[in-house]
Amino acid sequence: MKKSILLFWPSFIIAVLATTVFYSIFDPEELTLHGKTLFADKLTAYSVFLLISWLFGALNTAIVLLLEKSSRELNGFEAPPVVDSDEDTPLP
């Protein structure tokens, strides 16, 4: 649960900020591709862009979470226990 919160909450904030900035510059009704409008209404345009930017934000956050792990966590290597040399020597 903690990993999913670490993944989706920052990416949601990134998506909201990206959507706000993008649509403060561009009008959704003026977005066209080959002369056809991309979206029927503004709400659809906002929703699609929010979901796409949330996906890219989640991908970015997942890469950051992967890179912050140590090599031992990634490779599954467990260090052998340290044995105190005094315990191995027989008592006189």
KATACOR-V670177 format. One record per pair of residues at least 6 apart in sequence whose C-alpha atoms are under 7 Angstrom apart, sorted by the first residue. I is the first residue (numbers start at 1). J is the second residue. D is the distance in whole Angstrom. If there is no record, write none. Layout:
BEGIN
I/J/D
I/J/D
END
This chain:
BEGIN
7/58/6
7/61/6
7/62/6
8/58/6
11/54/6
11/57/4
11/58/5
11/61/7
12/54/6
14/57/6
15/50/6
15/53/5
15/54/5
15/57/7
16/50/7
19/49/7
19/50/6
28/42/6
28/45/6
29/37/7
29/42/7
31/37/6
31/38/6
32/38/5
39/45/6
72/78/7
END
